[in-house]
Amino acid sequence: MTERNYTCTVCPVSCDLTLRDEGGELTVSGCKRGEIHAKSEYTDPKRMLTTTVVLKGADIARLPVISTAPVPKGAMAECLKRIYKTEVDAPVKAGDAIIKNILDTGVDIIAARTLDRA
């Protein structure tokens, strides 16, 4: 039997969760609303990705970007390497795709801010 503890992120209460894996049978105690979160965190953890890319031709040097959906936690480092090599020319509108389908995850990296050319 494997046992893992998590904090529920489904609502602002932040309940303590305990997940038990007994031969592939997953049970969660502590918060009924967090059951799906705990099982997902145990079997396939994912995270939203927010960072910046180099921006050319604007008043500021970095453009904030965000993923359109959570990416697999195990792919975060490679995603960041790809993003950090990216340079964008102004103007840019919030929501513009900066990198489509990053690392074949089905997730796009988009601009989080509109910036005009300097």
C-alpha positions in Angstrom: 0.0 0.0 0.0 1.2 3.5 -0.9 -0.1 6.6 0.9 0.4 10.2 -0.2 -0.8 13.4 1.4 -2.0 16.4 -0.7 -3.7 19.7 -0.1 -7.0 20.2 -1.9 -7.0 23.1 -4.3 -10.6 22.8 -5.5 -11.9 25.5 -3.1 -10.3 28.1 -0.8 -10.5 25.8 2.4 -7.3 23.9 1.5 -8.4 20.6 3.1 -5.8 17.9 3.9 -6.2 14.9 1.6 -4.8 11.4 2.0 -4.7 9.2 -1.0 -4.2 5.4 -0.6 -3.2 3.1 -3.5 -3.9 -0.5 -2.6 -2.9 -2.5 -5.7 -4.3 0.1 -8.1 -7.4 0.8 -6.1 -7.2 4.5 -5.2 -9.2 5.9 -2.3 -9.1 9.5 -1.0 -10.1 10.7 2.4 -10.3 14.2 3.9 -12.4 16.1 1.3 -14.9 14.7 -1.2 -14.5 17.7 -3.5 -10.8 17.1 -3.7 -11.0 13.5 -4.7 -10.4 14.1 -8.5 -7.6 16.5 -7.7 -5.7 14.0 -5.5 -6.1 11.1 -8.0 -4.9 13.3 -10.9 -2.0 14.6 -8.8 -1.0 11.0 -8.1 -1.4 9.5 -11.6 -0.7 12.4 -13.9 0.4 15.7 -12.3 0.1 18.8 -14.4 0.9 22.5 -13.9 0.1 25.8 -15.5 3.2 27.4 -16.9 3.8 31.1 -16.6 7.1 32.8 -17.5 8.5 35.4 -19.9 10.2 35.5 -23.3 12.6 38.0 -24.8 10.7 40.9 -26.5 12.3 43.0 -29.2 11.1 46.4 -30.3 9.0 47.4 -27.3 9.6 49.6 -24.2 10.2 46.6 -22.0 12.5 43.6 -22.7 10.3 40.7 -21.5 6.8 39.5 -22.5 4.8 37.6 -20.0 3.4 34.3 -21.4 1.2 31.5 -20.0 0.1 28.1 -21.1 -3.4 27.6 -22.4 -3.8 24.5 -20.2 -1.7 22.6 -17.6 1.3 20.8 -19.0 2.7 17.5 -17.6 4.9 18.2 -14.6 7.6 15.9 -16.0 7.8 18.1 -19.2 8.1 21.4 -17.4 11.9 21.7 -17.6 12.0 20.9 -21.3 9.1 23.3 -22.0 11.0 26.1 -20.1 14.2 25.4 -22.2 12.1 25.8 -25.4 10.4 29.0 -24.1 13.7 30.6 -22.9 15.1 30.3 -26.5 12.1 32.2 -27.9 12.3 35.8 -29.0 9.2 37.8 -30.1 9.0 41.0 -32.0 6.5 43.7 -30.9 3.7 44.5 -31.4 2.0 41.6 -29.6 -1.6 41.2 -28.5 -2.7 39.3 -25.4 -3.8 35.9 -26.5 -1.4 35.7 -29.5 0.1 32.2 -29.8 3.9 32.5 -29.1 4.6 28.7 -29.3 1.9 26.4 -30.7 1.6 22.8 -29.3 4.8 23.0 -27.2 6.6 19.7 -27.1 3.6 18.0 -28.7 1.6 18.4 -25.5 -1.4 20.0 -27.3 -0.8 23.1 -25.2 0.0 26.5 -26.6 2.1 29.2 -25.0 0.3 32.6 -25.4 1.1 36.2 -24.7 -0.4 37.4 -21.4 -0.1 41.1 -22.2 -0.6 43.4 -25.2 2.5 45.5 -26.0 3.0 48.0 -28.8 6.1 48.7 -30.8 8.3 51.3 -29.2 
